[in-house]
Amino acid sequence: MPENETVLEPAGAGVWAALVLAALTLGPVLLVARTPVPEPV
């Protein structure tokens, strides 16, 4: 099954790239949303 392996590798890389991009973009947003904003005195 060498053909299937060559087809799955790029697909897997794309999936990991998408997960990394999603984590980098949503991570900071979730952190900012979860952290309480100090009220201005």
C-alpha positions as CSV (number, residue, x, y, z in Angstrom):
1,M,0.0,0.0,0.0
2,P,2.7,2.6,-0.9
3,E,0.2,4.8,-2.7
4,N,-2.0,5.2,0.3
5,E,0.9,6.1,2.5
6,T,2.1,8.8,0.1
7,V,-1.5,10.2,0.0
8,L,-2.0,10.1,3.8
9,E,1.2,11.9,4.6
10,P,0.4,15.3,3.0
11,A,-3.2,15.1,4.3
12,G,-1.8,14.4,7.9
13,A,0.5,17.4,7.6
14,G,-2.3,19.6,6.4
15,V,-4.4,18.5,9.4
16,W,-1.6,19.2,11.9
17,A,-1.0,22.6,10.2
18,A,-4.7,23.4,10.6
19,L,-4.7,22.3,14.2
20,V,-1.6,24.4,15.0
21,L,-3.0,27.5,13.3
22,A,-6.3,27.0,15.1
23,A,-4.4,26.7,18.5
24,L,-2.3,29.8,17.8
25,T,-5.3,31.9,16.8
26,L,-7.8,30.6,19.3
27,G,-5.4,30.1,22.2
28,P,-4.7,33.8,23.0
29,V,-8.4,34.7,22.4
30,L,-9.5,32.0,24.9
31,L,-6.9,33.1,27.4
32,V,-8.0,36.8,27.1
33,A,-11.6,35.8,27.4
34,R,-11.1,33.7,30.5
35,T,-8.9,36.2,32.3
36,P,-10.9,38.7,34.3
37,V,-10.3,42.3,33.1
38,P,-9.4,44.6,36.0
39,E,-11.9,47.4,36.3
40,P,-10.3,50.9,35.9
41,V,-10.2,52.8,39.2
